[in-house]
Amino acid sequence: MAKRSGEREPFAAAKVISGLELATKGRPVDGADLGRIAAEVEEALRLEGAEVSSDQVGRAVLERLRDLDVVAAVRFASVYKEFDDLADFERELDELMGPSRLTKATQPKRR
């Protein structure tokens, strides 16, 4: 895997799981789901070729995490995408909560 700094290192599922644990801390997410995501990401990246970038890893993790827990996805994105200000969070939320992503579970409750 090629990192942003130009260094190369092997893919490490443990690092993916560690990042997921931080993003999901205090969230109603099963630990088994984190291992599943890491395994899915590893398999998907293996199919893409011999060397992938850390950016590809981050995007693959974020894509799967969005389906699992939106709050955790925003947390993960804030680190992976290096958010600098509130506008970065707003853009990510707009992307996450766009019309095609709204489900009954994520829609505001009506009173």
Secondary structure, DSSP 8 states (H G I E B T S, - for coil): -B-TTS-B----HHHHHHHHHHHHTTSS--HHHHHHHHHHHHHHHHHH-S--BHHHHHHHHHHHHHHH-HHHHHHHHHHHTT--SHHHHHHHHHHHTSTTT--TTTS----
